[in-house]
Amino acid sequence: MSGAKTYDVAVTGAGVFGAWVALHLARRGKHVVLLDAYGPGHSRSSSGDESRIIRMGYGADEIYTQWSQRSLAQWKELFAATGNEALFRKTGVLWLAEAGNAELQATEEVLQRNGVLFESLKRGGLIARYPQINLDGIGCGIYEPESGVLMARRAVAAVVAEAVRKGVELKLAAIAEPRGKDAIESITCSSGENFAAKEFVFACGAWLAKLFPGILGNRIFPTRQAVFYFAIPGGDGPFSPAALPTWLIKNDECYGMPDLESRGLKIAVDRHGETVDPDTQSRIVTACEVDEIRRYVAYRFPALSNTPIAETRVCQYENTANGDFLIDRHPELNNVWFAGGGSGHGFKHGPAVGEYVAGQLVDGGAPEPRFLLANKETVQRRSVY
Ligand SMILES: Cc1cc2nc3c(=O)[nH]c(=O)nc-3n(C[C@H](O)[C@H](O)[C@H](O)COP(=O)(O)OP(=O)(O)OC[C@H]3O[C@@H](n4cnc5c(N)ncnc54)[C@H](O)[C@@H]3O)c2cc1C
């Protein structure tokens, strides 16, 4: 190892979390190497899909509303500075639920308190505005006009490009589990190359459970999640972003987006699928998954009952037990950090995660208790959505 370059920080994982951690550290003057086994936003990573929702509503979980606000501002700032404005699509986000839904009521209170622009909609108004949705069982809605969609894969590429411009070194390297006592001096990749640094951040998404089996094997729960794009009728119709916002229907456990970049109606089930290994799970949708989504689309979007499925993707959530992020030090190695547990809602928060991790490494300060390893249970009870 003599003569090897020593970085201030080695960040392993160039998904949305690792990319923003590297960028924020570089902005704070740190010399950073960003390592990924397969490349930023690759197709098996959680950040690798075309699009991800950014919304402010989080029920009573105000910290995530505030992090979404901070993150949206930073996403827009980055896109404006790098000529990537098209990577945020202000489709608006529509929450739908039965009348009197407690989570929507809590969401309204939090949005109000945090100055988020929103509109409360009653059933009559919803029916008039969204004739393309069958609103059976829906009694109220919240519309966030300033929220929308991040073009995920390309957004990660834009963050990494900016990080590299700021001096971050990007390398393809599959890193092995770090071992040592109290602290480590370097990490090693499969080709045997060492990367020496003062501090190490592991932002490895679903792979955290595999890389640190002893500590995280039963605290990060990777689940299979299928995504569908339904073909829509030709012309500028009811599934265009002008007519249909991004939407989430609470009790259906489903969400979707209008026709962005001509991919069709994106739709997915938010319920956790089976436990998977992110390296080996099949990326091909099953007949069962197709049947379920076809029945759902025929029910909620009757005009699309007989249209073909144009594209599919299979990804994984990297859940903690309740959906809170995991951002904390390794319990034995005091210069090793975990940043993960995005739990199916993490993408939008990349900028705030990066800012927080950089703050913890550079300034120290009191950590957010919700993110600590000590608060990560080994039995799943999802409460953050
Ligand atoms: C279907 C689906 C829909 C979602 N919808 C939304 C949404 O609408 N809005 C939202 O905000 N969030 C959403 N999410 C969640 C969000 O996408 C994730 O929380 C987020 O992308 C996680 O990013 P990450 O950087 O932690 O992990 P990843 O993107 O998985 O990145 C981890 C990286 O670490 C690398 N890595 C792992 N192990 C090693 C190793 N040993 N050596 C080197 N590199 C390694 C991997 O190659 C990978 O690139 C969704 C997720 C899915 C799957």
The ligand as a MOL file (V3000), in Angstrom:
LIG
                    3D

  0  0  0     0  0            999 V3000
M  V30 BEGIN CTAB
M  V30 COUNTS 53 58 0 0 0
M  V30 BEGIN ATOM
M  V30 1 C -39.8610 0.2560 -8.2120 0
M  V30 2 C -39.3540 1.3530 -7.3250 0
M  V30 3 C -40.0540 2.5500 -7.2510 0
M  V30 4 C -39.5880 3.5840 -6.4360 0
M  V30 5 N -40.2590 4.7630 -6.4380 0
M  V30 6 C -39.7540 5.8140 -5.7740 0
M  V30 7 C -40.3420 7.0900 -5.9230 0
M  V30 8 O -41.3050 7.2430 -6.6800 0
M  V30 9 N -39.8110 8.1280 -5.2490 0
M  V30 10 C -38.7310 7.9820 -4.4420 0
M  V30 11 O -38.3030 8.9770 -3.8550 0
M  V30 12 N -38.1310 6.7770 -4.2900 0
M  V30 13 C -38.6080 5.6960 -4.9420 0
M  V30 14 N -38.0140 4.4750 -4.8410 0
M  V30 15 C -36.8860 4.2910 -3.9050 0
M  V30 16 C -35.5740 4.7860 -4.4560 0
M  V30 17 O -35.4410 4.4520 -5.8170 0
M  V30 18 C -34.4320 4.1770 -3.6390 0
M  V30 19 O -34.6710 4.3970 -2.2550 0
M  V30 20 C -33.0960 4.8120 -4.0040 0
M  V30 21 O -32.8940 4.7770 -5.4120 0
M  V30 22 C -31.9700 4.0670 -3.2930 0
M  V30 23 O -30.7400 4.5930 -3.7340 0
M  V30 24 P -29.3820 4.0180 -3.1670 0
M  V30 25 O -28.3250 4.8870 -3.7070 0
M  V30 26 O -29.4630 3.8180 -1.6950 0
M  V30 27 O -29.2790 2.5240 -3.7810 0
M  V30 28 P -28.9600 2.0180 -5.2710 0
M  V30 29 O -29.5210 2.9050 -6.2770 0
M  V30 30 O -29.3500 0.5830 -5.3390 0
M  V30 31 O -27.3900 2.1500 -5.3700 0
M  V30 32 C -26.5280 1.3020 -4.6480 0
M  V30 33 C -25.2570 1.1630 -5.4610 0
M  V30 34 O -24.2800 0.4960 -4.6760 0
M  V30 35 C -23.5070 -0.2990 -5.5460 0
M  V30 36 N -22.8480 -1.3560 -4.7750 0
M  V30 37 C -23.4490 -2.2360 -3.9640 0
M  V30 38 N -22.5410 -3.0540 -3.4040 0
M  V30 39 C -21.3250 -2.6620 -3.8840 0
M  V30 40 C -20.0110 -3.1180 -3.6820 0
M  V30 41 N -19.7270 -4.1510 -2.8620 0
M  V30 42 N -18.9940 -2.4770 -4.3050 0
M  V30 43 C -19.2570 -1.4280 -5.1490 0
M  V30 44 N -20.5050 -0.9750 -5.3840 0
M  V30 45 C -21.5260 -1.5830 -4.7580 0
M  V30 46 C -24.5340 -0.8600 -6.5110 0
M  V30 47 O -23.9070 -1.3120 -7.7150 0
M  V30 48 C -25.4520 0.3180 -6.7250 0
M  V30 49 O -25.1100 1.0820 -7.8660 0
M  V30 50 C -38.4340 3.4070 -5.6400 0
M  V30 51 C -37.7370 2.1990 -5.7030 0
M  V30 52 C -38.1780 1.1970 -6.5500 0
M  V30 53 C -37.3940 -0.0820 -6.6270 0
M  V30 END ATOM
M  V30 BEGIN BOND
M  V30 1 1 1 2
M  V30 2 1 2 3
M  V30 3 2 2 52
M  V30 4 2 3 4
M  V30 5 1 4 5
M  V30 6 1 4 50
M  V30 7 2 5 6
M  V30 8 1 6 7
M  V30 9 1 6 13
M  V30 10 2 7 8
M  V30 11 1 7 9
M  V30 12 1 9 10
M  V30 13 2 10 11
M  V30 14 1 10 12
M  V30 15 2 12 13
M  V30 16 1 13 14
M  V30 17 1 14 15
M  V30 18 1 14 50
M  V30 19 1 15 16
M  V30 20 1 16 17
M  V30 21 1 16 18
M  V30 22 1 18 19
M  V30 23 1 18 20
M  V30 24 1 20 21
M  V30 25 1 20 22
M  V30 26 1 22 23
M  V30 27 1 23 24
M  V30 28 2 24 25
M  V30 29 1 24 26
M  V30 30 1 24 27
M  V30 31 1 27 28
M  V30 32 2 28 29
M  V30 33 1 28 30
M  V30 34 1 28 31
M  V30 35 1 31 32
M  V30 36 1 32 33
M  V30 37 1 33 34
M  V30 38 1 33 48
M  V30 39 1 34 35
M  V30 40 1 35 36
M  V30 41 1 35 46
M  V30 42 1 36 37
M  V30 43 1 36 45
M  V30 44 2 37 38
M  V30 45 1 38 39
M  V30 46 1 39 40
M  V30 47 2 39 45
M  V30 48 1 40 41
M  V30 49 2 40 42
M  V30 50 1 42 43
M  V30 51 2 43 44
M  V30 52 1 44 45
M  V30 53 1 46 47
M  V30 54 1 46 48
M  V30 55 1 48 49
M  V30 56 2 50 51
M  V30 57 1 51 52
M  V30 58 1 52 53
M  V30 END BOND
M  V30 END CTAB
M  END
